[in-house]
């Protein structure tokens, strides 16, 4: 396929290294922040009126303390979509004024005429007091002399004293919960300063696809999370930091293993066999989710987590596009929602350094109750006797009582360090950062995760019309992880079933191994099974922006995402119980590039009409390759490289390529800041789909009514904002289809005739295969009242996904078993989101609350006729991962039921006469068969939510964050394993209440070895209601206590500010679930395997101490 001009293609084919050098050279050019554009049309108005117009469009505040001249009372200004700084400079030059910008404040001063003679201004001491708007004094306010390292802090009465270089110095006053203010000294020795309360600004800019909008003008459903909310607490990944921070997004920590991927869904599952994760866009570069099932990444099913390549400390803001109106601009990749990540950039001013770190220790506080040595031997002998089998003389009570859970769990250190520098002057700005994360796993042995990351963001205003920018990030992670492939080496599973009478070590210090090989020493496995994944990731883009005419702007960008994953596994002879050592190595590489071009236009209309329009084109291509080989050796374990193996097998050389060409546009209309209308359309052409369905069209329309600006609302004082929104649109899904060419026929080798080699088609093509399409509607309400103390957002939505892709079964007469894919099936999600942000107390003592609640209902509304009501189809049922005892499915896709509903037998208790489990005869045919299986519940919660409270007083801050999930079920496969009583495995303490002739009234069946004893009959451990538990929980995710050190204490060491804190994560958990962690689930790319706990490593409780310093 040809998606790029030959010149660019030749560069990419020379390898990512050459391209990276080109981008690095460009990055080293002087660069600076791109300014905001403004549109102003005023005539003969006071200068204050012009400032008010500019503030409304940019959010910048203006400070002017000089005397007003007649020229300032009649100011005229006409500009359309021009640079804010250019407009400001031109305006003030005419009035003999100058300006300086710090953060979001513009300080206006009179231009000084250079004196022919004179002396340097003498230093002076300034005293004063700072209060709020009601006259209450503010202790702990930070005061800094602009352009210097000098600073001070107000005392308990709000008083301060500070030395300044001269009478024209400027003081910068900042305080949590209040707007920052700049005050000119102007020769005064005593100052009385008033700070205004900070409220959520409707003029704040919200990042949308290919642009920004003012918050008050947004008509779609978008949740915003500031970078400060992610880094105010100790976090290691973006996904984990987003949990509970926004309504409409469900984030589940799959396990407590370091570097593990999280389960994340925006407004429910939108596909059965395709991708369900949202699209991530980092500084304009769309990332590709890489499912293991498609590319064969990692032997245990783990795949590359896009967000592992992002340092949360580098993030400026995160926008979550939830409805079709917001996500339709991304067309065939927007059905699962879009997460826009904007990283930090430099700002005009002196370079500022920031150093942050935390260090601490993690542990697993809970243990599952299992039998001791004597109880295990009694249980084992009883199970053999009940099965009519002889006793095993090797199973004896040694009195050792090894606690295998204590043996594998440990206290694990974790440390994180970040250093950044940002600043800018004139036409350039920069942001550079370095980070290092070192996280030891809570399972003993090799489990360890390290991440090294660096970022460089530069901006350069080449001319008044041309701006250039570069974003580059590099990440290297090394993950030594436990095997989660359920092939017999799951360390936690081995620890739970291990014989408590066995020792960990032999007398000579070597690892103990069971002579009968009934168990495998989990401590030995943890220390000797090497499974390492190394990820090298380079992501970046170069962009240019040119103002063609007033209001007309062109932007072009070229971005890339280069990933290399090396998986290296080695099982020594010791791990393999003396058999030949084995291992494999694989190298996965992906190079994805994207070129995007947009043309935006903001015409100037007189009166109440405002219009913005944008047209764009995008070209994207990805090249994927995986090579690998397995082998074994009987030689020494010293040589663990595959090249040293005596035999090699299973060579892999997988190659794939796909491309996407897109055209898109958006037009937004605003009448009188009351009536808002926006339309979006995108056409995507994909190489992945059939010849007749290469292109898809994805439109949306949304509208808003700002009731607050109606005439009938002008006299009221209760509401600060009131807006309703509505939208409808179509998005698509083209990821995770099991192949990059699902519409094509497949061929296999081995169909030979005599000595002639041959190939044959094994599946049919489908030229009409197209993307899954989601039609979504949304109705929203934004309301702010009581002086913006309470801000509420409510959204109700409905998402209907059509054309679900299945591998359709074919009649045998066709000569083929099935097609690669067909668009059949339908899935519905509908729900309600509520977000409430409040400022409960303002003043010297502050208290704010963030609360969100998220309801989602999910069900399958249509399936192919060939499988409706047929639970035996392997495509629509899923057996237990690593199932040792049954091939019966645990989950099923069924019309009218949620995705991945649990599926099995309904229990009626234990038969007092026989001790066997009684299963319900659903169809009343007098026998228990597969036809008696029913839906047992779903892993989908009724609702989830988060609650954060933040307090502040005199430099002390305290915050705590709760996250909860209600109504979700968990299939406790761990408990099923421990309550089988049918093998050499140890048992759960609950088995002490098992059925015996003396204990006939119980809910635990009898112990019987090799259950069942009658071939073909049901076992006592079938997939059933017995092991489906309520997984509802409330977890204290974080509690943090911090203290900001007064600047007066820091100025001697030239530090601007410093904060120290202590923090606890996952401090406690409230749940009725009997397992280790109701939130953890087996990692799987299959949507049918949700909510299954099969010896999953639980989330750790972590205690941390941290430091954040600016200088």
N, C-alpha and C positions, 0 to 999 in steps of 0.2 A: 504494500500500500504506500501511496505517496501523499504525505500530509505536510511536507515542508519543502521549501526550495532546496535545490541540490547543494547550494553553498553551505547552508546551515546544517544540512544532513551530514555533509562530509566532516564538519567539526565534531558532531556528536558521535560519529562512528570512530573517531580517533580516541574515544574514551573519555570518561568523566573527568579524568585528571587534567587534561588539556583545557577543557571548558572551565574547570574550576580556577585554573591559573588566569585565564582571560578575565573571569569575573573578579578575581582578587586584584588584578591590575587596575581594573576600573574602580574598584572599591577604594583604592588608595588615593584617588583623586580627591581634592578638597570638595566637600559636599555639605549640604545644610538642609534644614527642615523645610518642607513645602508649606507655604503660607496658605491661610484660608482666603477664599475669594469672597468679595462683597459686591452688592448692587445697591446704589444709593441715588436718589433723585430728589434733591431739596433745593429751595431757592429762598434766599434772604431770611434764614432762620438763625436763632442763636446757636452758638457753638455747642452748648449743652444738648440741644436737640439732635445735632449730628452724632454726638457721642452716644446718645440713647439709641439711635438707629443702628450704629455699629455694634453696640453691646447686644442688641436683640439678635443680630445675625451671627455674631462670633462668640458671645459669652464672655468677652473681655470687659473688665471694669476700668473706668477712667478716674484718675485723681488729678485735680488741678487746684493749686492753692494760691496762684498769683492773682493780680488785679485784672479785671476785665477791661479791654479796650473797645472803642466803638466798632472796630472792624470785626470783633468777635460776636457782635450782636446781629450782623447781617452776613451770613455765610451761605454760599451757594456751592453745590457739589453735584456732579453728574458722572456716574461711572457704572459700568455693567460687567459683572463677573470678573473684576480685577483683583489683583493681590491686595490683601488687607494692609500689609506694610507699605506697599507702594502708594495706595490711596492715602494712608495716614501721613506718610512723609510729604506728599505733595500738598495736602491740606495745611499741615502745620508750617511748612516752609513759608507759605504766603502770609502767615500770621506771626512770623519770627519766633516760632515755638519749636521745641524739640521733644522727643519722647524716649522712654526706655521701658522695655517689657520684662517683667519678671513673673513667671508662672502665668496667671491669667489676669494680671493687673498692668495697665498702661499708666505710667507716671508722666504727666505733661509738665514741662518746665520752660522757662523763658530762655531763649538763646543768649548766651553771655558774649559781649563784645570783648575780645582779648585786649587786656590792658597793656600799655607800653611799658609800664613799670608797676611794681607791686610786690607784695610779700605773700607767702603761702599762708592759707587760712590757719589760724591757731586752733589746736584741739580744744574741746570743751566737754564739760560733764552735763548730761541731760538727766533730769529726774522727772518723775511723773507717776500717773496712776491710770490703770486700764480697767474699764467696766463694761458691762453689757448695756443693751438699749434701755433696760429698766433701772439702771444706776447701780446694779449689784457688782461688786468688785470681783475680779477674776484672778485667782492665784494660779501660778504655774504657766502663765503665758510666755511663750518664747519670743524674745526680741533680738533681732539681728541687724547689724549695721550693713546696709547694702554695699556689696563690693569688697567687704572685709571679712575676717574671721571673728570679729568681735561680736559678743552676744551677752545676753542677760536673761533672767527669768523673774517674773513678778513674785512678790512674797505673798503671805496669807491675806494681806489687805489690798493686793493688787498693785502695790507700789514697786517702782524699779529705779535703778540708777545705772547709767551706762556712759562710757566715754566714747565720743565721736571725733572723727578727724577734723571737722570744721562745721561752720554754721549751715552749709548747704547739704549736709548729709541726709540720707533717707533711712528711716527705721522700718523694718519689716516685722509685723506682729502676727503671730500665728498661734492658734489654739484649737484643740479638738472640738468639733461641733460648731465652729464659728468661721466666717469668711476671713481669709487672710487680708491684711490691710497694710498699705504702705503710707507712711507719714513723713512729710518733709519737716526737717528741723527748723529751717528758715530763720535761724538766729535765736529761736526761743530756747530758754533754759529749763522751762517747766512745761510739760505736756499733759493734757487730759485726753485720753484716747478711748473711743467707744468702738466696740466690735459688734458686728451684726451676726445673728444666728445664721448658720448655713442650712439651706433647705434644698431638696431635690429640684434642680433647675430644669424647667421645660425647654430651655434653650440648649441643654446639653446635646452634643452630637452623638447619634447612634450609628454604628457601622452597619450598613446594609450591603447586599451584593453589589460590588462595583461602585461603591460610593458611600456617602454619609447623608443622614437626614437629621433635622432637629427632632428631639423626642416628641415635642408637641404635635408634629406633623406626621408621625408614623401611623399608618392605617393597618398594618399587619401585626401578627403576634410575634414579638421579639422579647426575649429576656436578656438582660445585660448583667454581667458580673464584672466588677472592677478588679484590676490586678491586686489592689491592696487587700481585697477580701480573700485572695488566694494565698498571699504571702504573710498575712498577719498571724497565721498559725503555721506550724511546721508540716509541710506536705512534700511528697516525693513525686507525685504525678498529677497532671491536669485533671484527668478523669476523676481521681479520688477527691480532688479539691472541689469539684463541682457537685459532689453528692449533697443533696439537701439544700443547695443554694438557689435553685430555681424550680418553679412549678413546671410540670410537663416533661421533665427529664428524669428517667429512672436510672440510677447508677448502682450497680451491685459489685462489691468486691468479691471476685470469684474465690479468692483464698488469701491467706496471710503470707504466701510465698513472695519474697522480694522480687520485683520486676514482673510480677504476674499481670496479665491483662484484665481489665475490668469489663463487666457486662454493662453496656450503655444503650438505652433506647429513648427516643424522643417520640412521645405520644404512641407508644405501643409497638408491637411487632407488625411490620408491614409486608412481610414475605414469609413463605414457608421454607423454601429451599435456597432463596437468594440472600443477599446481604441485608442485614438489619441495622448495622451501625450507621451513624450519621456521616455525612461528608465533612471532613475537616479542611478548612482553608486557612493557611498560615501566611499572613501578609500578602494575600492575593494568589498564593500558589495552592491549587487544589491537590490534596493528598489522595493516595490510593490505598484503600483497605486491602490487605493481602491475606485472604483466608487460606489456612493450611490445606483444606480439602482440595483447593483448586491447584495450588502450586506445590503441595507436598512439603511444606516448610516444617521443620522440626519433627523429630520422631514421636513426640508425645502430644501432637496436635496443637501445640502453642504456636501462635502466629505473631508477626511483627505488630506491636501496638504502636500506632502512629503517635500517640501522646507520650510515649516513652522518650521520644526525640525532642521533647519540649521542656525546657526548664521553667517551672512556674514563676521564678523570680524575674524572668525576662518579659512577662506578659503585662501589657498595659490594660487590656480589656478583652472580654470574651462576650460575643453576641451569639445567642442561640436562636436560629430562625426556625420557627415551629410550624407555621401554617403555610399553605400553598402560595399565598400572596408574597410571603417573604422568600420562600425557597424556589419558586418557579423560575427565577432568573438563572438557576443552576440546572433546570430542565431534567434530563434523564438521570441525574445524580441527586436530586433533591427530595425524593419521596420519603426518606428516613430522617429528614431534617438536616440542617447545616449548622456547623459550629464555626464561626469566624473568629480567628485568633489574631489580635493586633499586638505586636511586640513594642517594647518601649523604644523611644527615639530621643535624640538629644534636643535640647532647647537652648535658646540664646542665653548666654551668660557664661560665667567662669566654669571651668570643668569641676564637676562634683564627683567625689568618690563615695561609693557605698560598699560596705562590707557587712555581710550577714552570715551567721552560722548558727547551727544548733547541734547538739550532741546528746546522746542519751542511751537508754537501754530498753529492750523489748522482751517480753516474756509471755508465756501462755499460762494463765492462772488456773484454768479448769482442766480436770482429768475425768475421763469416763470411768465409771465404777465397773471393774472387771473382777473375776474370781481370783482368790489367792491360790497358792500351790495346792493346799489340801482340798479346797473346794473343787478345783479343776480335776484333780485325780478322781474324786468321788463322782463327778459328772461324767467323766470319760468312761469309767468302769460301768456306770449305769447305762450309758448309751450303747455300749457293746453288749451288755446283758439283754437289753430290750430288743436288740437286733438278732439275738441268738448267736452271737459271735464270741469267740474266746477272748479273754483279757490279753492285753499287750503288756508283757512283763517289763518292758522298757519304760513304761509310764509309771513313775513312782513319785511319792512326795519326799522331796529332799529337804524341805523346811527352809529353802532359800528365799522364796517369795520375791523374786526380782520384779521391781516395778519398771516395766519396759517403757511406759510413757515418760517417767522421770528420766529414763536412760536416753531417750531420743530428743527430748525438749531441753532447751538451754536458754539462759539469758543472753540476748544478742545485742551487741552494740550497733549504733547507727550514728552517722555523722554527715553533715552537709555543709559545704562552704561555698560562698558566692562573692565575687568581687566585680564591681562594675564602675565604669567611668562614663560620664555624659556631660555634654556641654555644647557650646557653639558660639560663634561670633561672626558678624557680618553675613556672609553668604553661606556659611558652612555650619553643620552640626554633626554630632557623632554620638553613638552609644556603643560601648564595647563591654562585653562581660565574659567572665570565666566561671565555671562551676564544677564542683566535684561532690559526688554522692557515694558514700560507702555504707552499705547495708548488709549486715550479716543475718542469715536466716535463723529462725528459732528452732530449726532441726539441726542436730549436731552434724559435724562432718564438713562436707564441701559446700553446702548451700551458702551462696554469697552473691551479691549484686553490686557492681560498681558502674558508675556513669561519669564520663568526662564530657563536658560541653563547653562550647564557646560560641559567641555571637558577635557579629559586627554589622551595625546599621549606620549608613552614612547618607547624608543628603547634601545636595549642592545646587544652589541657584546660579546657573551659568549666566543667564541674562534675566532681564525683567520678565521675559516670556518663557524661557526654557528652564525646567527643573529636572534634575537627574537624581536618582536614588539607587542604593544597593542594599540588599539584605542578605546576609550569609550566616548560616549556622552549621556547625559541625558537632557530631555526637559520636562517642564511642562507648558502648556498654558491653560489659562482660558479665554474663549470667551463668553461674554454676548452680544448677537447679536439681531438684529431686525429680525422679522419673514419675510422671503422671500418666503413663501409658497403660497402666493396669495389667502389666504383663507378669506380675508376681513380685515386683520390686518396689511397690509403694511402701515407703518407710513407715508411715503412720499405720497403714493397714497391717503390716507385719508386726508392729509393736503391740497392736490390740489383740491379735490372735496368738501371739507367741506364748509358749509354755512358761508360766512363772517359776517353774522349778529349774529352768535352765540358767546357767550363768552367762554373763556377758563375755568374760575372758576365761581362757584356760589358765591353769597355774603358772605356765611359762610366759603369760602376758599376751599370747596370740588370741585371736578371736575364736570363741567357741562356735562349733558347727554341730548340728544335730546329726548323730550317726544314721538315724533312719530317714533323714531329710524330710521330716514332716513339717519343719519350720525353717525359716531362714533368719539368721541373726540380723535384726534391723540396724543395730549400731555398726556392724560390719558393712552392710549395704551403704549406709549414709556416708561412710568414710572411704569407700573403695569404688563405688559406682560413679564414674566421671561422666557428666553430661553437661557440656559447656556450649553456650551460644554466644558468639561475638557479633555484635552489630556495629557496623560503621555506616553512619548516615550523614549525608551532606545535602542540605536544602537551601535554596536561595533564589533570588531573582534580581534582575536589573530593570529599572523602569525609567521612562522619560515622559515628561508632560510639557506640552507646548500650547500657549495661548495664541490661537490663530487670529481671532478677532475678539472684541469685547463680548463676553458671554459665551464664546465658542472655544472649546478646549479639546485637544487630542492627547490621548495617553496610550503608550505602548509599553509592554513588559514582556520579558522572557524569563521564565522560571524553570527550575529543575528540581527533581527529587531523586537522589541517587542512594540506593540502599544495597548493602552487602551483608549477608548473614552467613556465618560459618557455624555449622553444627558439628560437634565432635563428641562422640560417645565411645566409652571403653568399659567393657565388663571383664574384669580380670578372672583368672582361674578360680580365685577364692570366691568371687561373687557367683560364678557359675558352678559352684560345688565341685570343683576339681576338673570339670570339663574344659574343653579348649576355650581360651579367651576369645572374645568377640568384640566387634565394634563397627562403627561406620563414620564416615565424614561426608558432609555435603556442603556445597557453596551455592548460595542463592544470590543472584544479583538482579537488580531492577534499575533501569534508567528511564525516568519519566520526564519529558519536557513539555512545556506549555507556552504558547505565544498568544497573548491577548491584546486586542486593540479596541479602544472605545473612543467615541466622539460624543461629548456632552455639550448641551446648549441651554443657556438660561437667558431668555430674552427679557427685556425690560418693558413692562407695561405700565402706563399711568393708571392710577386708580387702584382697585382692589384685586386685580387678577395677578396671579403668580404662576409661572409654568417652568418646569425643568424637563428636559428630554435627554435620553441617552441611547445610542446605538452601539453595538459591539460585535466583535467577531473573535472566535477562539479556535485554536488548533492544538490538539494534545495527542501525544504518542507515547507508548510505553513499550520497552523491550525487556523481556524477562527470560532468565535462564537459570536452570538449576542442574548441577552436576554432582554426582555422589557415587559412593561405592561402599559395600559392606565386606567384611572378611572375618577370618578367625585364625588363631595360631595356637600351637601347642608349645611354642618356645617360651622364653622368659617374659615376665610381665614388665621388665625394665624398658623394653621397646614397645611403646604404646601407639606408634604411628601405623596407619593402615599399610603404608608401603613396606613395613616389616612383617606383615602377616604372611603365613604360609599358603593361604588360599583366599581368593577374592571372589565376590559374588554380587549379584543384584546391582549391576552398574546402571546409573541413571544419567540421561542427558536430555533434559526437558527444555524446550525453547518455545517462546510464544511472543506475539506482538499484537498490539491492538491500537486503534486510533479513534479519535473523536473530533469532528468538525462542527462548529456551532455558530449560530447567528442569533443575537438577542437584542432586546430593546426594552426601555421603560419610559413612561411618560407620567408625570405627576402634576396635578392641577390643584391650586389652592385659591379659593375665593374668600377674601376678606378674613382669613384666618378662622373661618367658621366651617366651610364645606370643603372636604378633601376628597380627591378622586385619583386613583392610580391604576394604571394598566401595565402588565408585564407580559412579554411573549418571548419564547425561545424555541428555536428549531435545532435539533441535534441529529447529526449523521454519524452512526457508529458502525465500525467494521465487524462488530460482534454478531449482528443480526442478519436475518435472511435477506436475500436479494430484493424481495418485494417490500421489505419493511426496514430499510436502512435508516430512514428519517422519521423522526417523531416531532410533534408540535405540542408545546406545553404553555398554555396561556393562563393568566390569572387577572382578576380585577378586584380591587378593594376600595372601600369608601369610609370616610370618617366624618363625624359631626361634632365640632367643638362647641358644645352647648354653652360652655362658660362664657363665650364671646357674644352670645345673643343679647339683644337689648333688654329682654326681660330678666336677665341675670345680673345686670350692672349694679343694681341697688343692694343685692344680697352680699353678705360678708362671710357666710359660712363656708362656701366652696372656694377653693383656689384653682381647681381644674375639674372639668367634667367633659368627658368625651366618650362617644360610643363608636365602635368599629365593626365592620363586616367585610368578609372576603370569601371568594370562591376561586378555585384554581385546580390545575392538573400538574402533577409532577411524575417523574419516572424513576425506575430502578434498573440499572444495567450491570450491577456488581454481584459477585459471588454466585455465578451461574454454573459453577462446576467446570467450566471450560471457557477459554477466550473465543471459541468458535462453536457455540452450542447449536447453531443452525446448520452446521455442515455434517455430512456423513462421516462415520469413523471406519477405519480399516485396520486390520490386524495381519501380522505375518504368520507363517507356519502352515499356510494352505498350499502345500507343495504337491507336485505331480511328478512322481519318479524322482529324478535328480534335479528337476526344475523347481526353483523357489517361486512361491506365489503369495499373493495377498488377496484378501476378500473383504467386502464391506460387512461390517458387523452392526451398523445401525443406519437408519435412513436420515436423509437431510430434511430440513423443513424451511423452505424459502420464505414462509410467512411468519416465522418466529420473530417476535418483537418484544419490547420491554414491558415489564409490569408497570401499570399506570395507576396512580392514586388520585382520586378526585376528593378534595377536602374543602369543607366549609368551616367558617369560624365567625363567632360573634363575641365581641369583647367590650369591656367597660374599663375606663381609666378614670379614677376619681381621687381628688386630693382635697382635704378640708382641715379646718381648725388650724389656720396659719401653716398649712403644709405639714402639720405634725403627723397626720395619718394619710398614708398613700395606699390605695387599694387598686389592684388589677384583677379582673375576672375574665376568663375566657372559657367559652364552651365550643366544642369542636366535634366534627364527624369526618372520618377518613374511610373511604371505600376503595380498596385496592382490587383492581380487575386484572385479568390476563395473567394470573399467577402461572409461573412456569413449572411444568411437570415433565417427567419422562413418561410419555404416554405408551401404555401397552398396546400391542398390535395383534391382530389375528395370526395364528400360526401359518395360515395359508399365504401370508405376505412374505414368509421366509425370514422375518426379523422379529425379534422379541419386543422391541420398542424403538421409539424415536429418541433422539438426544434431548428434545424438548418440545413442548407445545404450550400455547397460552390458554390454559383452562383453569378455572378456580377463582374464588373471590373471598376476600377477608375484610372484616369491618372492625374499626376502632372508633369509639366515641368516648368523650370524657369532659371533665370540668377541672379548671385550674384556678386556684385562689392564691394571691400573693398580697401580703399586708406588711408594710414597713411603717414603723411609728417612731417618733421622737417623744418618749414618755416624759422625760425631764430634761430641761435645758438650763444652762447656767454653769456655776462652778462645778456642780455635780451633774453628770449627764447619764442618761439611760435611754438606749434605743433598742428596738426589737425588730427582727426580721422573721416573718412566719410565712410558710407556704404549704399548701395542701394540693394533692394531685390525685384525681380519680380517673381511672381508665377502664373501659369494658371492651374486651376483645373477643371476637368469635369468628369462626369460619362459616361463611354463608353459602359456599358452593364448592364442590369437588367433582372431579371427573366421574362419570356414571360407572365406569368400570371398577371403581374402588369404594363407592358409597356403600356403607354397611359391611365392607369386607375388611375386618381387622387383621387378616392374615397377610395383607400386602406389605412387603418390607419397606415400601416407600412411605407408608403412612403410620407405621409403628416403629418404636425404638426400644430395643432390649437394654438391659442394664449394662453400663460400661464395665467390662471385666467380669461379666457374670460367670461365676464358677458352677452354679447349681441349677440354673433355669434359662431356657431360651425364650421364655414368655416375655412379651413386651411390657415396659413400664409406662410408656406414653403413647399417645395416639393423636392423629389429626382426624377430627370428626365434625361434620356439619352441625352447626348450632353450639359447638363447644369452643372454649378458648384454645389458643395454640399450645401444644404440648401438654394436654390434660393427662393426668395419671389414669392408668387403665389396668384393671385387675379384678380380683374376686372380692366380694363383700363377706366379711367374717360374721359368724353368728356365735362365736365363742368356742370353748374347748369341750369336747364330749367327755362328761364325767366318767363314762364307762371305759372308754378306750384311750383317752388322753390325746386324741388327734384333733386337729383343727377342723371345725365345721364351717363349710362354705355355703353361701346362700344359692339355692337353686332358682335362679332368676326366671328361667323360662318354664319352670315347673314340669320338666320332662322326666323327673325322677333320677337324674344323674347329673354329676358336676362335670361340665366340659368347658371348652374354650368359649362356647356360646353364652356362658353365664357371666362373662366378664363385663364390667360396667365402668363408667367414669367415676373416679374416686376423688376428684378435686383437681385444682390447678395451682401451678406455681405463681400465677399472676396475682398480685395483691389487689385488694379492694381499693386501697389508697396508700400513698406514701406521703411523707412530709418532713419538713425541717423547721427547727426553731432555734434562733440565735439571739441571745441577749448580750449587750455590751454596756459596760459601766465605766465611767471615768471620773476621777477626782484628784486634783493636785498632782498630776503626773502619773497617777496610778490607774491602770486599766485592767479590767477583768471581763472576760467573755466566756460563755459556755454555749455549746452547740449540741442539740439533740437531733437524731435522725430516727425515723420510725417507718415500719412497714406493717400493714394490718391485712389479714385475710389470706395471705399466701400460704400454700401448703408446701411441705418438704417431704420427699420420699427418703426416709432414713435407711438407706442401704447399709450403712455401718451397723445399725441396730439389727437389721435382718441377718447380717453376717454373724453377729455376736450371739444371736438367739436361736441359731439353727440347731445346735447341739447334735450335729450329725457327722462330725469329723474330728480331727485332732486339734481343731482350733479352740482357743480359750473362749469363755463365754462372758456375757454381761452379767452383772450382779443380779439383774432381774430374773435370771434363770434359777436362782435359789428358790423361787416360788413356782417352779415348774410342776407339772402334773406328776404325781406319784400315786400309788394305791392308797397312801395315807393322806394325800393332799389332792382331792378330786375337784374342788371348787377353786378354779384359778383361770387366768387368761393366758397362761403360758403353757404350750403343749408339752408333751413328754419328750424326753431325750431318746433318740434312736439313731444309731450309727447308720450311715448311708441312707438316710431318709429319702424316699420311701423304701420299705422292705419289699413291696410288691411292685415289680416293673410295670411302668405305664400309669401307675396311680399318682394322684396329686401328693405333693409334699406338704409338710407343715410350714414350710417357709416360702410358699408361693407369693408372687407379687399380689398384695392384697391391702385392704383397708387398714390392717393391723400396723403397717409400717408407714402410713401416711399421717403425718403430724402437722399440727398448727405451727407455722413458722413465723407468726407475728412476733415483732420485737420492738423495743425501744432501746436505743444505744446512745450513751453519752459519747459522741464522737470526739469531742475536744473540750477541754477547759484550759484557759490560759490566763495567767496573772503576770502583768508586765509593769515596769516602772521606767519612765522617761527621766533621765538624769538632768537636773537643772543645768542650763547652759553656762551659768556662772562657774559651776564646778569644772566644766569642760574647756573653757576658753584658754586656760593655761597650756593645754596640750593641743590647741588648734583643732578641736573637734566641734562641728556644728551642732550635732545632736547624737544622742545615744540612748538606746532602749535595751533593757535586759528583761528576760521573761523566763518563766517556768511553765511547762505545759504537760498535760497528760492526755493521751489519745486512747480511745476505747476503754475508758476508765471502768465502766460497768455496763452490763447488759441485762435487760429485763425481758424474759421470754419463758414460755412453757415448753419450748422445744427441748428434748432430752439429749440431743447431740451436742457437739462442741460449739457449733456456730450456725444459727439458722440462715445467715446471709451467704455463707460460703456454698459454692456449688461446683460440681465437676465442670471443668472448662471444656467446652465443646463448640464446634462451629455449627452443630445441628440444633435447630430451634426446638426440636422435640425433647431434648435432654435438659430442660430447665428444671431447677429446683431439686436435683438429685445429689445427696450428700453421701459420697462413697469414700470415707476416710480422707476428707479434704482437710488440708492444713488450715486451722482457724486463724482469724485475724488476731494480731498480738496487741497486748496492752503495752503502751510505750510511755516512758517518762523522759522528758527532755528539758534542757536548759539552753537558752538561746541569747544571741546578741545581735543588734543591728546598729551600725555606726555610720554616720555621714560626716564627711570632712572634705 
